[in-house]
Amino acid sequence: MFASLPTGSGRALRWNGSRWAAVRQFRQVIGSGLVLGPRDVWVFGEPYVPGNGLGTWHYNGRSWTRFASVGALTTASALSPASIWAVGGKTAAHWNGSRWTLMSLAKVLPRDTLLCYSRATAVYAVSASNVWAAGMGGCENRGRAPLVLLHFNGTTWQRVLLTYRYGQPYQVVPDGSGGLWIPVITGFQPPTFTLLHYSGGHLRPVPLPLPGSGLRMTVAHASGSTVTFGAGAFYNTANEQPEKALIFEYSGA
């Protein structure tokens, strides 16, 4: 488990069967982690904290190693311990079991302006020749929009779609039927949550039982099925405080 503290630090925690214990404490906030086994753990930095600088770390069961050369990777998806895709900023990276190879996404992300700073924020690897990534234009005057969906075909990254209706995607999750779930936050005070579904070349918002202005949710797909779970909270839009915890289930594609 990974946690961030109000002081701006982060911790990697491990359950030993009876209690949680800190395996490592970091001076910066943790953005995401990837656990492939007790001796194969990756930790990535938080993309939205200025000056974070945590970087990319790996735990081999004995010690932690920081990969300074890969820059600000922030999230990853693994095909195997020897094939991991990660993104962060304007970079995509692939781990082959011994080293990271970097690829620039600058040409397929929206262009930066005085009010916009684009970045890749989510990734999902299906195979060596089928990798999806999502990102945003990060425009202050457009509620973090535009949203951009990218695809890697084994050779090059291409832009699949760009829309100004939505802002920051923070996951790309399979639906079990060849499509993708993409949870998105648009706007700032308060932000609006939307769960998007991409299938057959079309991007559609998914109807939810609660208004997106108060909902915050992450999703997880049950492998080998078309079942997807969502977990999160419903917030008071006046003070941005959580009012109730929520679990959703979607069955069927």
N, C-alpha and C positions, 0 to 999 in steps of 0.2 A: 504494500500500500504506500501511496505517496501523499504527503501533506505539505501545505504551506502555512507559515505562521504569520501573524500580524506584523511581526518585526521585519518581515521581508526575507526570511530564510526558509529553507525547505528540508524535509526529512524523508528518507526512504525507510520504511518500517517492514519488519518481517514477523509473521506469526509462527511460533514454535510449537503450537499445539495447546498451549495454555495461556500465553500472553503475547502481546505485541512488544517488540524491542526495536530501537532505532539501529539500523545497520550503518547509516551514514547521515550526517547533518551537513547541509550545504549553506553557504552564506547567502545564496540567492534563491529566488522562488523557482520551484519546479513547475514546468508547464505540462508535461506528460511523461509517462513511463511505458515501457514495453517489457513484459516478463515472459521469457521463453523457457525458463527453468531456474532452479535454485542457484545455478552457476552461470546464468546468462540473463542479465538484467540491463536494460538501457534506460537512461534518464535524459530528458531534453529540457531546455530552458523555456521560460514563459515569454511569449512574443509581445505581450502588451504592457510590460513593465519597463519603463525607460531605464537604461543602464543596467539591466539585469545581468547579462553576461555569464549566465551559468554554463552555457555551451552544451556539448554532448559528452555523456559519461557512460562507461560500461563497467559492470561488476562481473567478475569471473568466479565468484565463490570465495575468493581470498582478498582481493584488493580492487580498488576503483581506478580506472584510467580515463583521463580526459583527452578527447580528440580535438585539439585546438584548431587543426587545419580545416575542419568542415564548416566552420562558421556557426550561424545561429539556426540550426535545425530545431524544430519545435514539436514535431509529431511524426510517428512512423507506423508502418504496416509491414508485417513479416510474412513471407512465403515459407521461410525456414530459417534456422539460425545462420545459414550461409547465404541468405538472400532477403535483405531488408530494404524497403524503400522509405525514405524520409523526406520531408519538405520543411522549409522555413525561409521567410523572406522571399527572395526571388530565386531560390535554389531548390533543386531536387537532387537527392543523393541516393546512391545504391551501395549497400554493404555486401561484399562477396565472401565474407567469412574471415578476411584478413585486412581489408582496407576499404575506405570509402571512395567512390568515384562521383564527382560533382557535375551537374548539368545546369546550365542557366535557363531560367524560365522568363527572363526579362522580355523576350519578344512575344510571348503568348499571354502575359499578364497585361492588364490595362496600363497605359502610360501614366507616369507620375506627373502631378501638377503642383501648384502651390498649396492646394487644398486636398490633394489625393496622394496616398502612398500605398501602392499595391503590394500584396504579399500572398503567398500560398499558405493556407491555414489547415488543410486536411488532406489525407491521402489514404487510398485503399488499393492494395495490390491483389489482383486476381491471378495473374501468372506473369512470367517473364516478359511477355509481349502484350500485357493487358493491365495497365496501371492507371488509376484515376486519381486526380487531385482537384481540389477546389480552392478558390481564393477569392479575394475581394479587391476592389479598387481603393477602399479605405477613404472615400471622399467625405470630408467633414460636412460639406453642404448637401450631401445626398444620403445621409444616414448610413454610412459605411459602404454604400453601393459603389460600383456595380459588383454583382456576383459573377464569377467566371468558373467554368468547368473545363478542365484540361484532361487530355488522354495521351498516354504513352503506348505506342504500338510495337515496342521492341527496338525501335531505331530513333524516333524523334517524338518530341512533345508537340501536340497540336491543341488549339483552342476549339472546343466543341460548342460552347454557347457563352453568351454574355448577356446579362439582363440587369437593367437599372431598377427593377421592382424590389430587389432584395439586397441585403448587405452581407454580413459576415457569416460564412459557413464554418462550422467547427467540427463537423464529422462528415465522412463519406462511408456509408454502411450498406452492405448488400441486403437485398430483400428476399433472396432465395430463389428468384425467378429471372435473374439476369438484369434486374434493375437496381436502383440505388436510392437509399434514404439520405437526405441531406438536411439536417437541422440548421436553421439560420436565425441570426439575430439582426434586426434592422432598426436603425434609429438609436437614440441615446437616452432621453429622459421623458418617459420610460422607454426602453427598447421593446420591440415587438418580436415575439417568437413565431416562426413559421416552420412547419415540417414539410419539406419538399420531397416529391417522388419523381425520379428520372427514369423513364422507360421508353424504349422505342424511339428515341430521339426527341422526346417531349418532356418538359419540366412542368409539374403541376403541384399546387399547394394541396395538402391533405386536410380535410375537415377534422377538427378536433372538438371535444366536448366542452372546452373552456376557451375564453378569449386569449389570443396571443399576447395582449398587452400585459398580462400578469403571469404568463406561463414561462417556465424555464425547464428544459428537458434534454436529456441525452438518450440515445437509443442504442440497442444491442440486438443483433440478429441471432436467433437460435439455429446453430449449424445443422444442415440437413433437413431444414423445414422452410416454410414460408411464414413462420411466426417471428414477430419482432416485438420486443418489449421497450417501453419508454419509462424512464424514472426521472423525477425532478420535483419541483415545488411550484405552488401558486403564490405569487407575491402581491402584497398590497401596493398598488401603483403610486400611492401618495407618499409612502416612505421607503419603498423598495425592501420591505421586510417580509420574509416568508410567512405565510399563514397556514399552509397545509402541505404535507408531503403527498406525492402522487405516483402511482404506478399504472401504466397503460399496457394493453396487449392488443396487437394487431394479428389476426389469423387470416391467411389467404392473401394472394397477390392481386 
